Amino acid sequence: MSTTTLRAEYERELAPLSHVQPARALPWATRWRAHPAARQALILLVLGAVWEAAARWQQNDLLLPTFTATLWALADGVRSGELLAKTAVSLSTLLEGYALGVLAAFGFTALATASRWGRDLLGTLTAMFNPLPAIALLPLALLWFGLGKASLLFVLVHAVLWAVALNTLAGFQAVPETLRMAGRNYGLKGVPYVVQILLPAALPSVLSGLKIGWAFAWRTLIAAELVFGATSGQGGLGWYIYQNRNELYTDRVFAGLVLVILIGLAVEGLVFQTLERLTVRRWGQQRG
């Protein structure tokens, strides 16, 4: 057996590993700019500075209090416990309505996935009720359920149901046929087929629907509380804003609005972005 050797001009001698320079860490400023939360904080600081400058230029605290005065009002409300109590009332009602709306949406989606009649039913109901603002149903809710939590839950379910159902069904319909065939080849049917094949493939659309439903529910709740806002003798953040508007405490009105925004940012960053990072981004279904 003959052996083949490399020609001399193609022989290369590798440098010892000890001579390889270790990778250097990125500068702190570069890493800070690359972090999404840091960029978001910078944007909020810029908006706060613009707000402060505009309020000082206008010099009318009744119309537009300064950003610092609003922060002081927010701190006072939190320290006294009033804002925390109002927030707890709003969030408890929101979570109940959101959960009921999501469950109803998944039920409609399951029906639409199972049969053509189900798809026609969901399509017809969505075309009828999705363009209808949830707050427009509040007079009917008050007539049917009275002044209380049941009326709020009714409008919240309407706000959540159609957005979540539409996005979930669209995600299921977009699942590639190859994945469906793979699931059938493994003998998957019914719930295992949906859980192991359809749901992971449609998860980006499902998460998008859940985020849209959350946003619709949050703004619907605040708007409904601005109208009557009392549930079991207590009011939520919307009622807090309405009361302080009547008493001309504009800094407290803006403090309530700022708290509504902060809660929205917290839910988006801590809940939905965490879910996306642990699922669809890790699986390569969504770009970071």
VENFEN-V800075 format. One line per field, one symbol per residue. burial: 1 if it has 9 or more other ideal C-beta (glycine too) atoms within 8 Angstrom, else 0. A space follows every 50 residues. Layout:
# VENFEN-V800075
burial=???
This chain:
# VENFEN-V800075
burial=00000000000000000000000000000010000001110000000110 11011000001001111011111100110000101110111011011101 11011101111110000110111011000101011011001100000111 11111111111111111111110110001101110001000011011110 11111111111111111101111111011110011111111111100011 11111111110011101110011111101110000000
